[in-house]
Amino acid sequence: MLTEYQLSTFQETGHLTVENVFTQEDISKALQDIESWSEEFLARMSEEQRRWFLERGGTAQALRKLDNPAYHREQFQQMAKHPDVVAIVEQLIGSGVSVFFSQVFMKPPEVGGPKPVHQDNFYFGPNDLDATLTVWIALDEATIENGCLYYGDGSHKREVLEHFAPEDEPFNLQVEADLMKQFEMTPAPVPSGGISFHHGNTLHQSSSNTSQRPRRAVAFHYLRNDAKLTKPGLPYDLDIVVKVS
Ligand SMILES: O=C(O)CCC(=O)C(=O)O
């Protein structure tokens, strides 16, 4: 459970880092699972999936992400249902929650590209803006050099801003650079096994991985069970929701 201080930090800034939630044994199992899943996925990708899931620009086939680990992979489902994680999620968005979408972000060394500034609630379009929460778990240590998240502190108190997507990257919804001038983005490094929690309205981004180390992370997107995604910016398959509590 979070302390009063942690709770008020989250309420003020729209995000919170909690270290040492997962053991290094849990993390090694998750990384091993990603290795085998990536190999399987790369071997059977369609042309359309290549455009969506591979990093741009590199010469090698570098995987950018994998979708729905909480649904497809036992190891990740256990992480999403970890009692300490669920207790914090319920403290932040209320009891009775599900993971409706989840993502492994690979951010490979040297070629891992940036994720532009966005609010998850523009992607998800919930009918209650306080009913979504992202639980972002650092599998590798996330630092400024390898592309940790940056947050606009307090931006969750604002409305959901207009987003656009480049024509050749319909999945890459983002806020116009001009609108972003009013927000200062501050880095949130996280040690391996730690979690960065963020409110669905909090502006966030990550930069390129300019280091020689990977920055793998998994994000579980939770929704309180009495809320609905009424205006999603991208399609989500609600047949594969993982009910957690
Ligand atoms: O890991 C990243 O680089 C982006 C993560 C993100 O945007 C999210 O978890 O909502």
The ligand as an SDF file (V2000), in Angstrom:
LIG
                    3D

 10  9  0  0  0  0  0  0  0  0999 V2000
    7.9000    3.0280  -22.7440 O   0  0  0  0  0  0  0  0  0  0  0  0
    7.7370    3.9890  -23.5030 C   0  0  0  0  0  0  0  0  0  0  0  0
    8.6670    4.4730  -24.1190 O   0  0  0  0  0  0  0  0  0  0  0  0
    6.3770    4.6080  -23.6810 C   0  0  0  0  0  0  0  0  0  0  0  0
    5.4310    4.1350  -22.6330 C   0  0  0  0  0  0  0  0  0  0  0  0
    4.1020    4.7800  -22.6510 C   0  0  0  0  0  0  0  0  0  0  0  0
    3.8280    5.7030  -23.3870 O   0  0  0  0  0  0  0  0  0  0  0  0
    3.0750    4.2740  -21.7260 C   0  0  0  0  0  0  0  0  0  0  0  0
    3.3420    3.2810  -21.0270 O   0  0  0  0  0  0  0  0  0  0  0  0
    1.9780    4.8590  -21.6550 O   0  0  0  0  0  0  0  0  0  0  0  0
  1  2  2  0
  2  3  1  0
  2  4  1  0
  4  5  1  0
  5  6  1  0
  6  7  2  0
  6  8  1  0
  8  9  2  0
  8 10  1  0
M  END
$$$$
